[in-house]
């Protein structure tokens, strides 16, 4: 597939595109530097709702990548924006960490376990059975169920960890209520990031390493999609999917000259 129009703004996944297990992917530093120097608007996206923008900026800096907090967009921010659009000034019972609670506070939400409008599930390093039980009972009582993302597992140095999607499945099994997932592959995640940079879908590229999240959501949002082969999806797996990226490259280093 060929590029439709000049790329004037960029969206990029973080893990598997810019960093891998806390280490920068070769060429990522030069790509970010070129983006910053070009003046083109960009956002680094992540489904991880644990960290605030400032937290992630510091973590990326430790990997040698200079990404300002304002250039980071998380599923927590997208979730807070969604709830603010749906029910401004509402209330929520939250299972999650600072990235999610801070985002909800900043849009004026009250965090409570007393008859909340929503139960909002995100990631946390230590899921509490007590919190999950409370969430189940609140949903049974009529609270609406929102989850930041459907990722079933997350990485750690020891191996896989249960993530938001797995815990959401547990709550759904107990209540019979499925959540609305805001993060990728929901194209709303892309559209909200696009709105944040005031970009146009026809002239914005989305870089990702997963066909089933980054590429499909970018495609459904009408973006020019670029698959890099430094993360989850490998070249031989691309043909398994009923859709294709606009472009496939070995790594983000191959995109420097496109900026």
C-alpha positions in Angstrom: 0.0 0.0 0.0 1.3 3.5 -0.7 1.2 6.6 1.3 -1.9 8.7 0.6 -0.7 12.2 1.7 2.2 13.9 3.4 2.4 13.0 7.1 1.9 16.2 9.1 1.5 14.6 12.6 2.5 11.4 14.3 1.1 9.0 16.8 3.3 6.2 18.1 2.9 3.3 20.5 5.6 3.2 23.2 6.4 -0.4 24.2 7.8 -2.4 21.2 8.2 0.7 19.1 10.3 3.1 21.1 11.4 1.0 24.1 11.6 -2.7 24.9 11.9 -3.9 28.6 13.1 -0.4 29.6 15.7 -0.1 26.9 15.5 2.1 23.8 15.0 0.5 20.5 17.9 1.5 18.2 17.0 4.7 16.3 14.2 5.7 18.6 16.2 8.6 20.1 17.0 10.0 16.7 13.4 9.6 15.6 12.0 11.5 18.6 14.7 14.1 18.2 13.8 14.6 14.5 10.1 14.8 15.4 10.8 17.5 18.0 13.0 19.5 15.7 10.4 19.3 12.8 7.8 21.0 14.9 5.2 18.4 13.8 2.8 17.5 16.5 3.1 14.0 18.0 1.9 11.9 20.8 3.4 8.7 22.3 0.5 6.4 23.2 0.3 3.6 25.8 -2.5 1.4 27.1 -0.8 1.3 30.5 -2.8 3.4 33.0 -0.5 3.0 36.0 1.7 6.1 35.3 1.0 9.8 34.9 2.4 11.7 31.9 5.2 13.0 34.1 6.1 9.6 35.4 6.3 8.2 31.9 8.4 11.1 30.7 10.9 10.4 33.4 11.0 6.7 32.6 11.5 7.4 28.9 14.3 9.9 29.8 16.0 7.1 31.8 16.1 5.2 28.5 17.6 8.2 26.7 14.4 9.4 25.0 13.4 13.1 25.5 9.6 13.0 25.4 7.9 15.9 27.3 4.9 14.9 29.5 2.5 16.8 27.3 3.5 14.6 24.3 2.3 11.4 26.1 -1.3 10.0 25.9 -2.4 7.1 28.1 -5.5 5.0 28.3 -6.1 6.7 31.7 -6.3 10.1 30.1 -8.6 8.8 27.3 -10.8 7.2 30.0 -11.0 10.4 32.0 -11.9 12.3 28.8 -14.5 9.8 27.9 -16.2 10.0 31.3 -16.1 13.7 31.3 -17.8 13.7 28.0 -20.4 11.2 29.1 -21.2 12.4 32.6 -19.4 15.6 33.6 -18.7 15.9 37.3 -19.6 12.3 38.0 -18.2 9.8 40.5 -16.3 6.6 40.3 -15.0 3.7 42.3 -11.5 3.2 40.9 -9.2 0.2 40.9 -5.9 1.6 39.7 -2.9 3.7 40.4 -1.8 7.4 40.2 -2.1 7.6 36.4 -5.8 6.8 36.5 -6.8 8.6 39.8 -4.9 11.7 38.8 -6.6 11.8 35.4 -10.0 11.5 36.9 -9.4 14.1 39.6 -8.2 16.5 36.9 -11.5 16.3 35.1 -13.4 16.9 38.3 -14.5 13.4 39.2 -15.1 12.3 42.8 -13.6 9.0 43.7 -15.8 7.1 46.1 -17.2 3.7 46.9 -20.6 5.1 47.9 -23.1 4.7 45.1 -20.7 5.8 42.3 -21.8 6.4 38.7 -19.0 4.1 37.5 -16.7 1.4 38.5 -13.4 2.2 36.6 -10.8 -0.6 36.3 -7.2 0.1 35.4 -3.9 -1.6 36.0 -2.2 -1.9 39.4 0.8 -3.7 40.6 -1.2 -5.4 43.4 -4.8 -6.2 42.5 -6.8 -6.5 45.8 -9.4 -9.2 46.2 -11.2 -6.8 48.6 -11.3 -4.1 45.9 -12.5 -6.5 43.3 -15.2 -7.8 45.5 -16.3 -4.2 46.2 -16.4 -3.5 42.5 -18.5 -6.6 41.8 -21.1 -5.5 44.4 -21.2 -1.9 43.1 -21.8 -3.1 39.6 -24.5 -5.5 40.9 -26.0 -2.4 42.5 -26.2 -0.5 39.2 -22.8 1.2 38.7 -21.7 1.3 35.1 -18.5 -0.7 34.3 -15.6 1.0 32.5 -12.1 -0.5 31.9 -9.0 1.4 30.6 -7.9 -1.3 28.2 -8.5 -5.0 27.3 -4.8 -6.2 27.7 -5.0 -9.6 29.5 -1.4 -9.6 30.7 1.5 -7.2 31.1 5.2 -7.8 31.2 7.6 -7.9 34.2 11.1 -9.0 34.7 9.8 -12.2 36.3 7.3 -12.9 33.5 3.7 -12.1 32.7 1.4 -10.3 35.1 -2.4 -10.3 35.1 -3.5 -7.0 33.6 -6.7 -5.0 33.2 -8.4 -7.3 30.7 -7.9 -10.4 32.8 -9.4 -8.8 35.9 -12.2 -7.3 33.8 -13.0 -10.9 32.7 -13.2 -12.0 36.3 -15.6 -9.2 37.2 -17.7 -9.9 34.1 -17.9 -13.5 35.0 -19.1 -12.6 38.5 -21.6 -10.0 37.4 -22.7 -10.8 33.9 -21.8 -7.2 33.0 -19.1 -6.5 30.3 -17.1 -3.3 30.6 -16.6 -0.6 28.0 -12.9 -0.6 27.1 -11.6 2.8 26.2 -8.0 2.0 25.3 -6.6 0.3 22.1 -8.0 -1.3 20.0 -10.9 1.1 20.5 -10.4 3.7 17.8 -11.6 6.3 20.4 -8.1 6.1 21.9 -6.7 7.2 18.5 -9.3 9.9 17.9 -8.8 11.4 21.4 -5.0 11.6 20.8 -5.6 13.0 17.3 -7.9 15.7 18.8 -5.2 16.5 21.4 -2.7 17.4 18.6 -5.4 19.0 16.4 -4.4 16.6 13.7 -6.3 15.3 10.7 -6.7 11.6 10.1 -5.7 11.8 6.5 -2.3 13.4 7.3 -1.5 11.5 10.5 0.5 8.3 10.9 0.1 5.7 13.6 3.2 3.6 14.4 2.6 0.3 16.3 4.1 -3.1 16.8 0.8 -5.0 17.2 -1.6 -5.8 14.4 -4.5 -6.5 16.8 -4.3 -3.3 18.7 -2.2 -0.5 17.2 -2.8 -1.2 13.5 -6.5 -2.1 13.7 -7.4 0.9 15.8 -5.3 3.2 13.7 -7.0 1.8 10.6 -10.5 2.3 12.0 -9.6 5.8 13.0 -8.7 6.5 9.3 -4.9 6.9 9.9 -1.9 5.9 7.9 -0.7 2.9 9.8 2.9 1.7 10.1 3.9 -1.6 11.6 7.3 -2.0 13.0 8.8 -5.5 13.5 10.5 -4.8 16.8 7.6 -5.8 19.1 4.8 -8.4 19.1 3.8 -9.0 15.5 6.3 -10.6 13.3 6.4 -10.4 9.5 5.1 -13.9 8.9 2.0 -13.2 11.0 0.8 -10.2 9.1 -1.0 -12.3 6.5 -3.1 -13.9 9.2 -5.1 -10.7 9.6 -7.9 -9.6 7.3 -6.5 -6.1 7.2 -3.1 -4.7 6.4 -0.9 -1.8 7.6 -0.2 1.0 5.2 3.5 0.4 5.6 5.7 -2.3 7.2 9.3 -1.4 8.3 11.9 -3.2 10.4 12.1 -0.5 13.1 11.3 3.1 13.9 14.9 3.9 12.6 13.5 3.4 9.1 11.1 6.2 9.6 13.5 9.0 10.5 13.7 10.3 6.9 9.9 10.4 6.6 9.6 13.1 9.4 
